[in-house]
Amino acid sequence: MNISNLEQFVQRENAMRQIFKSRPFSLLNPADRQEIADRIDSALSPENLTCDGELRGSQVQQKYRFLTRCAQELLSIDPNVQFYEFN
């Protein structure tokens, strides 16, 4: 399966982690995969998905589709990761 969306998501997360001098995420590490799943879950919460109501319509749909593709790609790599917002 193609995991380009997931790789893009991880790259963005790692760019933020670099600012704060945190260790980068790796898709090879099971603990990191769960943390990535948690980050995707957080991004899928209604408040974060809509940027507290600042995004509407097609912007929200585009963001939602990207995040759900990331979640699906992560599940294809590791079916043991847990999601709560994504079913």
C-alpha positions as CSV (number, residue, x, y, z in Angstrom):
1,M,0.0,0.0,0.0
2,N,1.1,3.5,-0.7
3,I,1.8,5.5,2.5
4,S,2.7,8.9,1.0
5,N,0.0,10.7,3.1
6,L,1.3,9.1,6.3
7,E,4.9,9.9,5.4
8,Q,3.8,13.5,4.8
9,F,2.0,13.7,8.1
10,V,5.1,12.2,10.0
11,Q,7.4,14.7,8.2
12,R,5.2,17.6,9.4
13,E,5.2,16.3,12.9
14,N,8.9,15.8,12.9
15,A,9.5,19.3,11.6
16,M,7.6,20.6,14.7
17,R,9.4,18.2,17.0
18,Q,12.8,19.5,15.6
19,I,11.8,23.0,16.7
20,F,11.5,21.8,20.2
21,K,14.6,19.5,20.0
22,S,12.5,16.3,20.4
23,R,13.4,13.0,19.0
24,P,11.8,12.4,15.5
25,F,9.1,9.8,15.0
26,S,10.0,6.7,13.1
27,L,7.4,4.4,11.5
28,L,9.7,1.5,12.3
29,N,9.2,2.0,16.1
30,P,5.9,0.5,17.5
31,A,5.7,3.1,20.3
32,D,6.1,5.9,17.7
33,R,3.4,4.4,15.5
34,Q,1.0,4.5,18.5
35,E,2.0,8.1,19.2
36,I,1.5,9.0,15.5
37,A,-2.0,7.4,15.8
38,D,-2.7,9.5,18.9
39,R,-1.6,12.6,16.9
40,I,-3.9,11.7,14.1
41,D,-6.7,11.1,16.6
42,S,-6.1,14.5,18.1
43,A,-6.2,16.2,14.7
44,L,-9.5,14.5,13.9
45,S,-11.2,15.9,17.0
46,P,-13.9,18.4,16.0
47,E,-12.1,21.4,17.6
48,N,-8.8,20.6,15.8
49,L,-10.4,19.6,12.5
50,T,-12.2,22.9,12.2
51,C,-9.5,25.0,13.9
52,D,-12.0,26.0,16.5
53,G,-14.5,27.0,13.8
54,E,-12.1,28.9,11.6
55,L,-12.2,26.3,8.8
56,R,-15.4,25.5,7.0
57,G,-16.8,23.3,4.2
58,S,-14.3,22.1,1.7
59,Q,-11.3,22.9,3.8
60,V,-12.6,20.7,6.6
61,Q,-13.4,17.9,4.2
62,Q,-10.0,18.1,2.6
63,K,-8.3,18.0,6.0
64,Y,-10.6,15.1,7.1
65,R,-9.8,13.1,4.0
66,F,-6.1,13.6,4.4
67,L,-6.2,12.5,8.1
68,T,-8.4,9.5,7.4
69,R,-6.0,8.4,4.7
70,C,-3.1,8.7,7.1
71,A,-5.0,6.6,9.7
72,Q,-5.8,3.9,7.1
73,E,-2.2,3.9,5.9
74,L,-0.9,3.5,9.5
75,L,-3.4,0.7,10.1
76,S,-2.0,-1.1,7.0
77,I,1.4,-1.0,8.5
78,D,0.4,-1.8,12.1
79,P,-3.1,-3.1,12.7
80,N,-2.5,-3.0,16.5
81,V,-2.5,0.8,16.8
82,Q,-5.5,2.2,18.6
83,F,-7.7,5.0,17.3
84,Y,-10.6,6.7,19.1
85,E,-11.8,9.4,16.7
86,F,-11.1,7.3,13.6
87,N,-13.2,4.1,13.2
